[in-house]
Amino acid sequence: MSSTGDVSPASTRTLRFAAGARPAIRGETSAERSGPRWRSPLPTRQHWRHADRTFHAVVLGFALSTLAITALIGVMLFEKSALSREEFGWAFVWKSSWDPVAMRFGALPFIYGTLASSVIALVIAVPLGIGAAICLAELLPRERSDPLAFLVELLVAVPSVVYGLVAVFVLVPLVRAIGGPVEAVLGWLPVFSGPVYGIGLLTAGIILAVMIVPFIVSISREVLLAVPQTQRDAALALGATRWETVWKVVLPYARSGIIGSIFLALARALGETMAVTMVIGNRPEIAASLFAPAYSMAAVLANEFAEATDALYVSALIEIALVLFAITIVVNAGARLLIMTAERRGSRHA
């Protein structure tokens, strides 16, 4: 621009192009020149701003919906169990009597059966699952481990009633055959005392272990594969053996993910119904022996809810569901705290 305020021809062309006018093209007629102005096919910044707000609102609604569903389940169970809570109070949790005829109810045998069978399942499944995951992720080549991992993941899709049938026809006779000699030798111990029926707490724990092993193997393997290869290479370069590399480098690095897989498997074990119902014995008693029949919270709901006619009976069953819901929430919250603690310790050592 000149000092007198005039606009040069080059500046005029620049302003006209910035305002939306196209520069002249050789051979173009005046009618074509006066056509609609050219616009960019890309969305403007204003359009992207609205899209971001919409996307944020949609995914926030999805996240809040999970909280709403959880709260709705808790409120519904709390309201429907009001009659039982008014009748028995907190004593419902530690009372062991379950008599629908006399209308005396207590949840302690079912809490014991659920927790004991889940602990037995974890004792069996955790070493087996983590060991299999280490083998698939660290020892076998990928062309062999990938098909095996796919077969393991297929076990998750097997219905629980199929596991129950396998347990009835295979596991129950096996436990009965092995439990007799064990009871004859170690019967002086309370955990191996008493008659061996084949169905009982130990059988339920074993079938639960079979059902939750695929969860631990699948998730732990993916977590181990996510460990950077540089961590392994550095340990091996410093003279560590393969065992030391896995035990002292890879496993600590993947600790939080492995813990998460274990608690996910525990949540599955706590809520399992059909397979446990078919082999646990369904007797509302507390016994120290692993061979004795027991009862779980999910099993009593599946067996007796359809037969409950009295309002107090139905309310007691719903309160058992409320207790199971609370235990699941506590277990998941504890798992989250444990994972956070493991991550903090790992960051400090790093």
C-alpha positions in Angstrom: 0.0 0.0 0.0 1.4 3.4 -1.0 1.9 6.3 1.4 -1.1 8.2 -0.2 -3.6 5.6 0.9 -4.0 4.0 -2.6 -4.2 0.2 -2.9 -1.8 -1.5 -5.3 -3.2 -4.0 -7.9 -1.4 -6.9 -6.2 -2.9 -6.0 -2.8 -6.3 -5.8 -4.5 -6.0 -9.3 -5.9 -5.0 -10.6 -2.5 -7.9 -9.0 -0.7 -10.4 -10.2 -3.4 -9.1 -13.8 -3.1 -9.2 -13.7 0.7 -12.8 -12.4 0.5 -13.8 -15.4 -1.6 -13.4 -14.2 -5.1 -11.4 -16.5 -7.5 -8.6 -15.2 -9.5 -9.2 -15.0 -13.2 -8.5 -18.1 -15.3 -7.3 -17.9 -18.9 -10.1 -18.7 -21.3 -12.9 -18.3 -18.7 -16.0 -16.3 -19.7 -17.6 -13.5 -17.7 -20.6 -15.8 -16.9 -18.4 -18.5 -15.5 -16.4 -15.8 -13.7 -19.6 -14.6 -11.9 -20.6 -18.0 -10.7 -20.7 -19.2 -7.1 -17.7 -18.5 -5.1 -15.3 -21.4 -4.2 -15.6 -22.9 -0.7 -13.2 -25.2 1.1 -14.6 -28.8 1.4 -13.1 -29.1 4.9 -15.3 -28.2 7.9 -14.6 -25.0 9.6 -13.3 -24.6 13.1 -16.8 -23.6 14.3 -18.1 -26.9 13.0 -15.4 -28.9 14.8 -16.2 -27.0 18.0 -19.9 -28.2 17.9 -18.8 -31.8 17.0 -16.4 -31.9 20.0 -19.2 -30.7 22.3 -21.6 -33.3 21.0 -19.1 -36.1 21.2 -18.2 -35.1 24.8 -21.9 -35.1 25.8 -22.6 -38.5 24.2 -19.6 -40.4 25.7 -20.3 -38.7 29.1 -23.8 -39.9 28.9 -22.5 -43.5 28.2 -20.2 -43.3 31.2 -22.9 -41.9 33.6 -25.3 -44.6 32.4 -23.2 -47.3 33.9 -23.3 -45.5 37.3 -27.0 -45.0 36.9 -27.6 -48.7 36.2 -25.4 -49.7 39.2 -27.3 -47.3 41.5 -30.6 -48.5 40.2 -29.8 -52.1 41.0 -28.7 -51.2 44.5 -31.8 -49.1 45.2 -34.1 -51.7 43.9 -32.5 -54.5 46.0 -32.5 -52.2 49.0 -36.2 -51.4 48.7 -37.4 -54.9 48.0 -35.5 -56.3 51.0 -37.0 -53.8 53.4 -39.3 -56.4 55.0 -36.4 -58.8 55.8 -34.2 -55.9 57.1 -36.9 -54.7 59.4 -37.5 -58.3 60.7 -33.9 -59.5 61.2 -31.7 -56.3 61.1 -28.0 -56.7 60.8 -28.2 -60.1 62.5 -29.3 -61.5 59.1 -25.7 -61.4 58.0 -24.3 -63.6 60.8 -27.2 -65.8 61.5 -26.8 -69.4 60.2 -30.4 -70.7 60.4 -32.4 -71.0 57.2 -35.9 -72.4 57.8 -38.6 -71.2 55.4 -41.2 -73.1 57.4 -40.5 -71.3 60.6 -39.6 -68.0 58.7 -36.2 -67.8 60.3 -33.5 -66.7 57.8 -29.8 -66.0 58.0 -27.3 -65.5 55.2 -24.1 -66.7 56.9 -24.0 -70.3 55.4 -24.4 -68.8 51.9 -21.8 -66.1 52.5 -19.4 -68.8 53.7 -20.1 -71.1 50.8 -19.6 -68.3 48.2 -16.4 -67.0 49.7 -14.9 -70.4 50.5 -15.5 -71.8 47.0 -14.1 -68.6 45.5 -11.0 -68.8 47.6 -10.4 -72.5 46.7 -10.8 -71.5 43.0 -8.3 -68.7 43.3 -5.8 -70.9 45.1 -5.9 -73.4 42.2 -6.4 -70.9 39.3 -3.9 -68.2 40.0 -0.7 -70.2 39.8 -2.0 -72.2 36.9 -3.2 -69.1 35.0 -0.1 -67.0 35.6 2.2 -69.9 34.7 0.3 -70.6 31.5 0.4 -66.9 30.6 4.1 -66.7 31.2 4.6 -69.8 29.0 2.5 -68.3 26.1 4.0 -64.9 26.3 7.6 -65.5 27.2 8.7 -69.0 26.2 6.7 -70.2 23.2 7.1 -68.5 19.8 4.2 -66.4 18.6 3.2 -68.9 15.8 2.6 -71.5 18.5 1.3 -69.3 21.4 -1.3 -67.5 19.3 -3.3 -70.6 18.4 -3.1 -71.9 22.0 -4.2 -68.5 23.4 -7.2 -68.6 20.9 -8.2 -72.0 22.3 -7.9 -70.8 25.8 -10.1 -67.8 25.1 -12.7 -70.1 23.5 -13.2 -71.6 27.0 -14.7 -68.3 28.2 -17.6 -68.8 25.7 -18.6 -72.2 27.1 -21.9 -71.9 29.0 -21.7 -72.6 32.7 -24.3 -75.4 32.6 -21.9 -77.3 30.3 -19.2 -76.9 32.9 -21.7 -78.2 35.5 -22.5 -81.3 33.4 -18.8 -82.1 32.9 -18.3 -81.7 36.7 -21.2 -84.0 37.5 -20.1 -86.8 35.2 -16.3 -86.4 35.5 -15.3 -84.3 38.5 -17.7 -85.7 41.1 -16.6 -89.4 40.6 -13.0 -88.3 40.5 -13.2 -86.4 43.8 -15.1 -89.3 45.3 -12.4 -91.8 44.2 -9.5 -89.6 45.3 -11.1 -88.2 48.4 -11.5 -91.6 50.1 -7.8 -92.4 50.4 -7.1 -88.8 51.3 -9.7 -88.9 54.1 -8.2 -92.2 55.3 -4.7 -90.7 55.6 -5.4 -87.1 56.5 -8.8 -87.4 58.1 -7.4 -86.2 61.4 -7.3 -82.7 59.8 -10.6 -80.8 60.0 -10.4 -79.8 56.3 -10.2 -83.5 55.1 -12.5 -85.0 57.7 -16.0 -86.5 57.2 -17.6 -88.6 54.5 -16.7 -88.0 50.9 -19.8 -87.6 48.8 -18.1 -86.3 45.6 -20.3 -83.2 45.6 -19.3 -80.5 48.0 -17.2 -77.4 48.6 -14.0 -78.8 47.0 -15.8 -79.9 43.8 -17.4 -76.5 43.5 -14.0 -74.7 44.0 -12.3 -76.9 41.3 -14.9 -76.3 38.7 -14.8 -72.6 39.4 -11.0 -72.7 39.0 -11.5 -74.3 35.6 -14.0 -71.6 34.6 -11.8 -68.6 35.7 -8.4 -69.8 34.4 -9.1 -68.6 30.9 -9.7 -65.0 32.2 -6.4 -65.0 34.0 -4.5 -66.5 31.1 -5.9 -64.3 28.5 -5.6 -61.0 30.3 -2.2 -61.8 31.9 -0.8 -62.8 28.5 -1.8 -59.6 26.9 -0.3 -57.6 29.8 3.0 -59.5 29.6 3.1 -59.0 25.8 2.7 -55.2 26.4 5.9 -55.1 28.5 8.5 -53.3 26.3 11.1 -55.6 24.7 13.8 -53.2 25.8 13.2 -54.3 29.5 14.0 -57.9 28.6 16.9 -57.0 26.4 18.5 -54.9 29.2 18.1 -57.6 31.8 19.6 -60.2 29.5 22.4 -57.9 28.5 23.3 -57.5 32.2 23.7 -61.3 32.5 20.3 -62.2 33.9 18.9 -65.6 33.0 15.5 -66.1 31.3 14.0 -67.0 34.7 15.5 -64.0 36.4 14.3 -61.7 33.6 10.7 -63.0 33.8 10.6 -63.0 37.6 12.4 -59.8 38.4 11.7 -57.6 35.4 8.7 -58.7 33.4 6.3 -59.7 36.2 7.0 -56.5 38.4 6.4 -54.4 35.3 3.1 -56.1 34.6 2.0 -56.4 38.2 -1.0 -54.1 38.1 -2.5 -55.8 35.0 -2.0 -59.3 36.5 -3.7 -58.2 39.7 -6.6 -56.8 37.7 -7.0 -60.2 35.8 -7.1 -62.0 39.2 -9.8 -59.8 40.6 -11.8 -60.0 37.4 -11.7 -63.8 37.7 -12.8 -63.5 41.4 -15.8 -61.4 40.4 -16.7 -64.2 37.9 -16.3 -66.8 40.7 -18.5 -64.9 43.2 -21.4 -64.6 40.8 -21.3 -68.1 39.2 -24.6 -69.9 39.5 -25.4 -73.0 37.4 -22.1 -74.9 37.6 -21.8 -74.3 41.4 -25.5 -75.2 42.0 -25.0 -78.6 40.3 -22.0 -79.7 42.4 -21.8 -77.8 45.7 -24.5 -79.9 47.4 -26.9 -77.1 48.3 -26.9 -77.7 52.0 -27.1 -74.5 54.2 -24.5 -75.5 56.7 -21.1 -74.4 57.7 -18.5 -77.2 57.9 -14.7 -77.1 58.1 -14.3 -80.1 55.7 -13.7 -79.4 52.1 -15.6 -82.6 51.2 -18.8 -81.4 53.0 -21.7 -80.0 51.0 -22.3 -76.3 51.1 -24.5 -73.6 49.6 -23.7 -70.3 47.7 -25.7 -67.1 47.5 -26.2 -67.4 43.8 -27.3 -71.0 44.1 -29.9 -70.3 46.7 -31.4 -67.6 44.6 -31.6 -69.8 41.6 -33.1 -72.8 43.5 -35.6 -71.1 45.9 -36.7 -67.9 44.4 -39.4 -69.5 42.2 -40.7 -71.5 45.2 -40.9 -68.5 47.6 -44.5 -67.5 48.2 -44.4 -65.6 51.5 -43.4 -62.0 51.3 -40.8 -62.4 54.1 -39.3 -65.3 52.3 -39.0 -63.4 49.0 -37.6 -60.4 50.9 -34.9 -62.6 52.6 -33.8 -63.9 49.2 -33.6 -60.4 47.8 -31.5 -59.4 50.8 -29.1 -62.2 50.0 -28.9 -60.7 46.5 -28.2 -57.3 48.1 -25.4 -58.9 50.2 -23.9 -60.5 47.1 -24.1 -57.2 45.3 -22.3 -55.4 48.2 -19.6 -58.1 48.3 -19.0 -57.6 44.6 -18.7 -53.9 44.9 -16.3 -54.2 47.9 -14.2 -56.7 46.0 -14.0 -54.5 42.9 -13.2 -51.4 45.0 -10.5 -53.3 46.8 -9.0 -54.5 43.5 -8.9 -50.9 42.2 -7.1 -49.7 45.4 -4.6 -52.6 45.1 -3.9 -51.8 41.5 -3.4 -48.1 42.3 -1.0 -49.1 45.1 1.0 -51.4 42.8 1.2 -48.7 40.2 2.5 -46.2 42.7 5.2 -48.6 44.0 6.2 -49.3 40.4 6.5 -45.6 39.6 8.7 -45.1 42.7 11.0 -47.9 41.8 11.2 -46.7 38.2 
